[in-house]
Amino acid sequence: MRREVTSVDELRDIVGHPNSYVANKVSKRLSAIHQDWLANSPLCFVATTDADGHLDVSPKGDPPGFVRVIDDTTIAIPERPGNKRVDGYLNVLQRPRVGTLFVIPGRGDTLRVNGSARILAEADYFDSMAVKGKRPLLALEIDVEEVFFHCAKAFLRSDAWKPETWNPTAVPSVAQLAKSFKPDLSQAELDAYYTEDSMRSMLY
C-alpha cells in the first residue's frame, strides 16, 4: 500500500517539529567555529538548479582549507580541471541559489552553507587558492544566507567512516563502467587510464 504525503500538516504529524535549539541554530553569518570548520574541510558538495528546476549536486575537493573565507558572509570555492560538463555552473547562470555541505572525514556532523552564488573568472584571492602552483580555473563565490551544523545521524546510521564496512569492489570499477560510454577503447586502455596514479597526474 502506498500513502503519499501531500501537506505540511500531514508531514508534521509524522515527523513532528524541531526543538527550539534546532529551529534556532541557523545563522546568516559565519562564526569563528564555522570558519574553523571550513579551514579543516577537504570536501564539499554543491547543489544547484536550472531555470526548469532540474537539480545537480557536484563534489568539490582539495587539501583542507581549500575554500576561501572572504568575510563572515562570503566564501569562494575553487574550480579545478575536470570533465568540462560544468553542470552546476550552467545552473548558476540561470538560478544563482546554491546549497553546500562541508565534510570533515571521520566526523559525522557536517556544515551546511546556503546562499546566492556568482561565477568569477578572476579575483584578487586566486593566487591564495593555488595548489601545486596551479590557480583555479574559476571560483564559485557565495553570499551566505544560511549556515548551520547538521547532526551526525546519517553518518552514524551508514557507518560511513568505518573501513571494515567498506566494499568498493561491490560494483564494477570506474574503468569497467567507462566502457559503456567509451566503446572505442579497449578495457586494458581504460584500466591504465583510470588508475589512481593516472588520475592524480591530471588533478591540477
Secondary structure, DSSP 8 states (H G I E B T S, - for coil): ------SHHHHHHHH----HHHHT--BSS--HHHHHHHHH--EEEEEEE-TT--EEEEEEE-STT-SEEEETTEEEEEE-S--S--HHHHHHHH--EEEEEEE-TT-S-EEEEEEEEEEES--TTGGGG-BTTB--SEEEEEEEEEEEEE-SHHHHHHTTT-GGG--GGGS--HHHHHTTT-TTS-HHHHHHHTSHHHHHTT--
